[in-house]
Amino acid sequence: MSRRPTPPNRPVVTVNIPPVETELDGAKVTVVEVSDYTTLSGEKRYIVSCIVETDGYRSQLFRLDVRDNEDLERQLRIEIAKMRLMITSGFTLPFQRIA
């Protein structure tokens, strides 16, 4: 009986299928892309590309460097608050009107 050779070790690939839409603080958040990387100190981090829609405006694509989902949620809350402050103050130039 012949033995099969053992298969070579293959890298494990995790696939996320974007875009993913969710709601946070009454704003629609679209996660367009997630890329992971490892820092020089060995920490795993993620670059998350997002678009936010709130109060009739859509943001441009922006990226956040996050550690985990909790860090992503915290940073998104900050970005949503900054966007709402800019809209309220009348500075809507960076945004696209959608309503």
N, C-alpha and C positions, 0 to 999 in steps of 0.2 A: 504494500500500500504506500503510495507516494504522499509525502507531506507537502502541504502548501507553504511557500515561503511567507514569513510574517510580513504584513504590509508595513511600509515606512511610516514613521510618525508624521502626521499631517497637522498643520496648524488649524486651530478651531476658529471659525469665522462666525461672528454674530451679525445678523442682518436686521436692521430696523427699516421698516418701510414707511417713509414719510410721504406726504405730510400728515401730521397729527394735529387735530383741532381740539381745543379745550377752552373752558371759560374760567377766568380768574378775576375776582373782584368786579364782575360785571363787564369785563372786556373779553373779546374773543382773541385767543392766542393760537397762532398757527406755528407749529414747530416744523420747519422745512427740512432741516438736516442736522444730524448729530455725528460728530467725529470725536473719537477718543484718542488720547495720547498719554504718555507716561512722562512725568517730569524727571529731571536729573536726580532728584532725591527718591525716585521710585513711586511717587504718588500718582494714582490714576485720575485723570481729569478729562473733561468733555468740553468741546466747543459746540454750542447749540445756536443754530441760526433760526431766528424767529421773526414773525410779523405780528403786530398787535393792531386790533381794530377796536375803537371805543369812541363814543360820542360823535359818531358820524364821520370819523377820520380813520385812515389806515397809515400806519408807520411804514417807513422804508425797512428793508431787510436789515437786521442788526444781529450781532453775535455776542453771546455771553460765554465767559469761561467759568464753568461751574465744577464743583466737586461731586455733587450728588443731587437727587431730586429735591431735597429740602433747600439746598443752596440755589437751585434753579428757581423754585417758587419764590424765595426771598428776593432774588434779583429781578424777577419778572414783576413782582409787586412794586419795586422801586421804579422800574421803567414805566409801568402803567401810571403811577403817581406823577412822574415827571412829564409824561405825555399829556395827562389831564391838566396839569398846571400850565403847560405851554399853550394848550388850546384855550383854557379859561382866560389867559392873559392876552389872547389874540395872536399869538405867534404860531400860525398854522402853516407857514411856508414849507417846513420839512415833510408835511403830511399830505396825503391825497384825500380829497373829499369823496365820501362814498354814499352819503345820504342826501 
